[in-house]
Amino acid sequence: MPLYLNDEQTMLRDTARDFVAEHAPVRHLRALRDAKDPTGFSRDLWKQFAEMGLTGILIPEASGGLGLGHVEAGVVLEEIGRNLTPSPFLSTAVAAVEALKGTGHAERWFPGIAAGEAVIAIAHDEKPKFGRAVALKAERAGNGFRLTGAKRFAHQAHAADLILVTARTAGSDTDTAGITLFAIDPKAAGLDLRPERLADSSLAAHATFDGVEVTADAVVGEIDAGADPLGRLLRAAGAGASAELLGVGAGASDMTLGYLKERKQFGTLIGSFQALQHRAAHLYSELEVARAATLKAQQLLDAGEPADEAVAIAKAMTGLATTLAVQEGIQMHGGIGMTDEYDIGFYMKRARVLAEMFGDSNYHANALAEAAGY
Amino acid sequence: MTVQLEQFREQTRAWLEANCPPSMREPIRSEKDIVWGGRNPDWAHPDQKLWMDRMAERGWTVPDWPTQYGGGGLSPAETKILREELKRMGARTPLNSFGISMLGPALLKYGTEEQKLEHLPRIARGEIRWCQGYSEPNAGSDLAGLQAWAEDAGDHYVVNGQKVWTSYADKADWIFCLVRTSKESKQGGISFVLFDMASPGVSTKPILLISGYSPFCETFFDNVRVPKSQRVHDENKGWDVAKYLLGHEREMISGMGLDRAGGNPLIEGAIATIGLDAQGKLADPLLRGQIALFEVRMRAFSAMSERFLDELKAGRAHPAQPSMMKYVGTELNKQRHELIMAAGGSDALEWESEASTKGARPRAWLRTKANSIEGGTSEIQLNIVAKRILELPG
């Protein structure tokens, strides 16, 4: 399979590009932020995404979705990134759908996701830095489990209809075996969700589980074998976050190139200065490489081939490239880049949040080094 | 379609398994392991010739060239499969040549039928080794300022002048060469000619480099007679051919750090010298982090290389994209060798010892410094990307 978008995927990209730019450009984010919107995203917009079929992009056709793949989901996420659109797309339509696929929960939740009614959040992180360790305990209690512990950086969990939670049912914190994935009602007794506003104005919750009781039905996949659905979840989320990050970087880069072509100093366009041209060309190169790495990961996922390493490369590389894009963005805009009124700063903030989500560049570089035996 | 390709993959794999000698699946350890062909080939191992001839017989030294010119006539998808299968088994490239990577594509686009039939099959079979006469002492980054003069003498030219940085000119059989045929216009006064290095009046002088080797030469032309039938494309239109060929040269150079058959010398070397700690991590944590981030970039670039080739074959690549590839690929290759040196410590400083294979590491490290100069410097590539892809002013 050639490593570029085919004709259908290109058409989808054009459609998604027009749709997101029209309905959720950066001023949509700005308005939500200025209003201190307690949800942090627009449920109406989520409905509109559903009307386009996009929320069900990874849901099989038999379950009311489009039955498309990670490449197509990435195409949509890139436009979400480019417009900094606050959306539960990554967690709900990508991470959760992949985790629930093939489990008993799919039937219950896929129609709602496809209809744009359900939002699902992921609660996995327990420390300020992403990792694979899971300490939150789930002990047997009657026919079900009792969960005790804490999660953090559960993006949009305060507004979710369901939360996917990783918990320890056996073994020690760092074991891969003995993790179980639970699907939990955010309103469950004993679950405290405390949303915190992040730098990019999105909301992520600290979640405290104080003996939250769930039935055995809440288990996603098999008990102690949560590594399976969690693996699917993290691969999908990693590739998806890469695509969204890539969109943020591409958006920042486009905006900056536009500025280089209109801003005059010393009586000439600043884009004619070689010092800036070389930096812009270097940035272009970094983003192109990141785009290739991201598409490679998505294609491998769609082909059902081992993709852990490709996803790690994609997330690490998009983290590096987009971090450069937003830094160059502000520097090349000069003083106005520092103003709240101008959009480029929003790109920097979103890039920082996405860079941390599901592991930053260092995390994935380290994982690749471990896999390579050094 | 997919079924046919799967069949092609199986047949290809079976044929390669049967025909690629085991010695040609060993990692390349030194310059001698690279096959260049030519009139006076320097075989380090008889299997080198066997492997080259077997591949050439199928047209697979140039798999995507048309069969009438010695190629394999493979489609882009089949070519990709062949490349993947060669890589999978760690097979060495059967034949490296500037004829394959540079002149061939230019002849396919600009050559006459006679020129194609004369030169391409001999390139494909490794019979003629080519060198490139581009740079001159006063025409480096400003290549179009070249001055080697081709005087019109009726049915032929008489060429006088000097080239420099001519790779392997002392070992090459023929040269593709930029000469000035008009002083009226800078770029519009250049012609692209081919001639035999054995022609009277051609002489070469190797240049000793910081690596201690002499892969480049000064090349002198003293009244060299070149038939006009050996000019490619129209007179004074050589710059078109030159630029097209440069795209292919940049593509080739960008891949220098890629597709090394077998293993990862950087990681293996670091483990051998520094060792692993109790957790199985390289015992120098700062170097480990540098290597890990380098590997991210290298492997991402490997995906970029695949994407670029796919886009190129489908005619979807931006014409200036080879400049981006060359820039990224060469900067990464230089970084790789800096890390290899850092990982090797004082072992990697030995210049002559047997243990160091006569200083293979430091010499290769120094050689890579030319990567971001030859074929157009990194700065020239960034200029091209800025102007032609990003359309920045000035």
Interface residues (C-beta under 8 A of the other chain):
Chain A: P2 L3 Y4 L257 L260 K261 T268 L269 G271 S272 F273 Q274 L276 Q277 H278 A280 A281 H282 Y284 S285 E288 V289 A290 R291 A292 A293 L295 K296 E309 A310 A312 I313 A314 A316 M317 L320 S361 N362 H364 A365 N366 L368 A369 E370 A372 G373 Y374
Chain B: P76 A77 K80 N264 I267 A270 I271 L276 G280 K281 L282 R288 G289 I291 A292 L293 E295 V296 R297 R299 A300 F301 A303 M304 E306 R307 F308 D310 E311 K313 A314 R316 M324 Y327 V328 E379 Q381 L382 N383 V385 A386 K387 I389 L390 E391 L392 P393 G394
